Amino acid sequence: MAIKCPKCHHDNPADTLYCGKCATKLDIPAEPSLTLTLETSAEELSRGTLFAGRSRGIFLFQNKGKSWKEVNSGLTIKDIRALAVSGAYLFAGTQGYGVWRLPLSEITSKKK
């Protein structure tokens, strides 16, 4: 993604600190959030279930905010960069160590 110079409007590569045309210092955009928080559909989980991942692992939010529970069973690297639910599994992308998968049935009760 190119960075436009605020002075001369020249398009510069994303990793450039100064404009290649006029040498104006460029404003580097802040890094986007590396953590995704996803709520799955009511068909897959109990209503109000939310997963959150950060540098200390994965947490499950239930009971309308009354409790958070760590769900790091088998997770050796707790620096979480992405979360996704697909089918009957929770997937977590970790910093530099691949993807972790855990069945939802081991994390939370299914909707009855």
C-alpha positions in Angstrom: 0.0 0.0 0.0 1.5 3.3 -1.1 1.9 6.3 1.2 1.0 9.6 -0.4 3.3 12.6 0.5 1.3 15.3 2.2 3.4 18.0 0.5 3.8 16.9 -3.2 1.3 14.0 -3.3 3.9 11.6 -4.6 3.1 7.9 -4.0 5.8 6.2 -2.0 6.3 2.6 -1.0 4.8 1.6 2.3 8.1 1.1 4.1 9.5 4.6 3.2 10.0 7.1 5.9 10.7 10.1 3.6 9.2 11.1 0.3 11.3 10.0 -2.7 10.5 13.2 -4.6 10.6 16.0 -2.1 12.1 14.4 1.1 9.2 15.3 3.3 8.8 13.1 6.4 5.9 10.7 5.8 3.3 9.9 8.3 3.4 6.1 8.7 -0.1 4.7 9.4 -0.5 2.8 12.6 -0.5 -0.9 12.4 -3.9 -2.5 12.2 -5.1 -4.5 15.2 -3.6 -8.0 15.0 -6.3 -9.5 17.2 -9.7 -10.5 15.8 -12.7 -11.1 18.1 -15.5 -13.1 16.5 -18.9 -14.0 17.7 -20.3 -17.2 16.1 -23.9 -17.7 15.0 -26.5 -18.9 17.5 -26.7 -22.2 15.6 -23.1 -23.1 16.5 -22.8 -21.9 20.1 -24.9 -20.8 23.0 -26.3 -17.3 22.5 -24.0 -14.6 23.8 -20.7 -16.6 23.4 -17.7 -14.5 22.5 -14.0 -15.5 22.0 -11.2 -13.0 22.5 -7.5 -13.6 21.8 -4.5 -11.5 22.9 -0.9 -12.0 24.0 -2.0 -14.1 27.0 -4.1 -16.6 25.2 -7.8 -17.2 24.3 -10.7 -16.3 26.5 -14.3 -17.3 26.4 -16.9 -14.7 27.4 -20.3 -16.2 28.6 -23.2 -15.5 30.8 -23.9 -12.0 29.5 -20.5 -10.7 30.8 -20.6 -12.4 34.2 -17.5 -14.5 33.5 -14.4 -14.9 31.3 -12.8 -18.3 31.1 -9.3 -19.2 29.7 -9.6 -21.8 26.9 -5.9 -22.5 26.2 -6.0 -26.3 26.4 -3.1 -27.6 24.4 -2.0 -24.1 23.3 1.7 -23.8 23.7 2.1 -20.3 22.2 -0.3 -17.8 23.7 0.4 -14.9 21.4 -2.8 -15.0 19.4 -3.1 -13.0 16.1 -6.4 -14.3 14.7 -9.4 -16.3 15.7 -12.0 -18.1 13.6 -14.8 -20.6 14.1 -15.4 -23.1 11.3 -17.8 -26.0 11.6 -17.2 -27.5 15.0 -13.7 -26.1 15.6 -12.1 -22.9 17.0 -8.9 -22.0 15.1 -6.3 -19.6 16.5 -3.4 -18.2 14.5 -0.3 -17.7 16.7 2.7 -15.4 16.2 5.2 -17.4 14.2 4.0 -20.9 15.3 1.2 -21.8 13.1 -2.5 -22.6 13.7 -4.1 -24.3 16.8 -7.4 -26.1 16.5 -9.8 -27.2 19.3 -13.2 -28.7 19.1 -15.9 -26.3 20.3 -17.4 -29.2 22.2 -14.3 -29.1 24.5 -14.7 -25.4 25.1 -18.3 -24.5 25.6 -21.7 -26.2 25.8 -23.6 -26.4 22.6 -27.0 -24.7 22.2 -29.7 -27.1 23.3 
